[in-house]
Amino acid sequence: MLRILWVLWPSFVVAGIAEGIFFTVVDPQELYLFGQPVEFSKIATYSLGFFGFWAVCAASSSMTCLLQISAREVNKGMGARGTEGLS
Protein backbone atom coordinates (compact mmCIF):
# COMPACT_ATOMS: atom_id res chain seq x y z
CA MET A 1 0.00 0.00 0.00
CA LEU A 2 2.83 2.36 0.84
CA ARG A 3 4.48 1.86 -2.56
CA ILE A 4 1.22 2.79 -4.28
CA LEU A 5 1.26 6.08 -2.39
CA TRP A 6 4.92 6.56 -3.29
CA VAL A 7 3.91 6.29 -6.95
CA LEU A 8 0.56 8.07 -7.09
CA TRP A 9 1.15 11.14 -4.93
CA PRO A 10 4.32 12.48 -6.63
CA SER A 11 2.91 11.66 -10.06
CA PHE A 12 -0.29 13.55 -9.17
CA VAL A 13 1.69 16.65 -8.20
CA VAL A 14 3.94 16.53 -11.27
CA ALA A 15 0.92 15.93 -13.55
CA GLY A 16 -0.72 19.06 -12.17
CA ILE A 17 2.42 21.08 -12.84
CA ALA A 18 2.87 19.57 -16.31
CA GLU A 19 -0.74 20.29 -17.23
CA GLY A 20 -0.44 23.87 -16.05
CA ILE A 21 2.69 24.44 -18.11
CA PHE A 22 1.33 22.61 -21.19
CA PHE A 23 -2.03 24.38 -21.30
CA THR A 24 -0.41 27.74 -20.63
CA VAL A 25 1.30 27.35 -24.00
CA VAL A 26 -1.37 25.37 -25.92
CA ASP A 27 -5.03 26.34 -26.31
CA PRO A 28 -7.23 23.23 -25.86
CA GLN A 29 -9.49 24.29 -28.74
CA GLU A 30 -6.53 24.25 -31.17
CA LEU A 31 -5.47 20.64 -30.52
CA TYR A 32 -5.64 18.02 -33.26
CA LEU A 33 -6.04 14.28 -32.73
CA PHE A 34 -5.32 11.99 -35.70
CA GLY A 35 -5.52 14.98 -38.05
CA GLN A 36 -8.96 16.07 -36.82
CA PRO A 37 -9.61 18.99 -34.47
CA VAL A 38 -10.53 17.98 -30.93
CA GLU A 39 -14.22 18.68 -30.38
CA PHE A 40 -14.30 18.28 -26.61
CA SER A 41 -15.08 21.14 -24.28
CA LYS A 42 -12.15 22.92 -22.64
CA ILE A 43 -12.88 21.28 -19.29
CA ALA A 44 -12.97 17.81 -20.88
CA THR A 45 -9.69 18.52 -22.67
CA TYR A 46 -8.08 19.73 -19.45
CA SER A 47 -9.33 16.63 -17.63
CA LEU A 48 -8.10 14.21 -20.30
CA GLY A 49 -4.78 16.03 -20.41
CA PHE A 50 -4.40 15.80 -16.64
CA PHE A 51 -5.18 12.08 -16.55
CA GLY A 52 -2.82 11.51 -19.49
CA PHE A 53 -0.01 13.35 -17.73
CA TRP A 54 -0.83 11.52 -14.50
CA ALA A 55 -0.62 8.14 -16.26
CA VAL A 56 2.76 8.97 -17.81
CA CYS A 57 4.12 10.27 -14.50
CA ALA A 58 2.78 7.23 -12.62
CA ALA A 59 4.45 4.92 -15.14
CA SER A 60 7.72 6.78 -14.59
CA SER A 61 7.40 6.56 -10.79
CA SER A 62 6.47 2.87 -11.02
CA MET A 63 9.58 2.17 -13.07
CA THR A 64 11.68 3.99 -10.47
CA CYS A 65 10.18 1.83 -7.69
CA LEU A 66 10.76 -1.30 -9.76
CA LEU A 67 14.40 -0.44 -10.39
CA GLN A 68 15.00 0.19 -6.68
CA ILE A 69 14.19 -3.41 -5.76
CA SER A 70 17.34 -5.29 -4.78
CA ALA A 71 18.31 -8.63 -6.25
CA ARG A 72 17.71 -10.21 -2.84
CA GLU A 73 14.06 -9.01 -2.86
CA VAL A 74 13.53 -10.17 -6.44
CA ASN A 75 14.93 -13.64 -5.73
CA LYS A 76 13.35 -14.00 -2.26
CA GLY A 77 11.75 -17.40 -1.90
CA MET A 78 13.73 -18.99 -4.72
CA GLY A 79 16.13 -20.80 -2.34
CA ALA A 80 17.96 -23.77 -3.78
CA ARG A 81 15.15 -24.66 -6.18
CA GLY A 82 16.84 -22.85 -9.04
CA THR A 83 19.97 -25.06 -8.77
CA GLU A 84 18.38 -28.54 -8.56
CA GLY A 85 18.93 -29.52 -12.17
CA LEU A 86 22.49 -28.19 -12.38
CA SER A 87 24.33 -31.01 -10.55
Summary of the structure (lengths in Angstrom):
residues: 87
radius of gyration: 20.7
end to end distance: 40.8
largest distance: 67.3
contacts: 184
relative contact order: 0.14
helix: 72%
strand: 5%
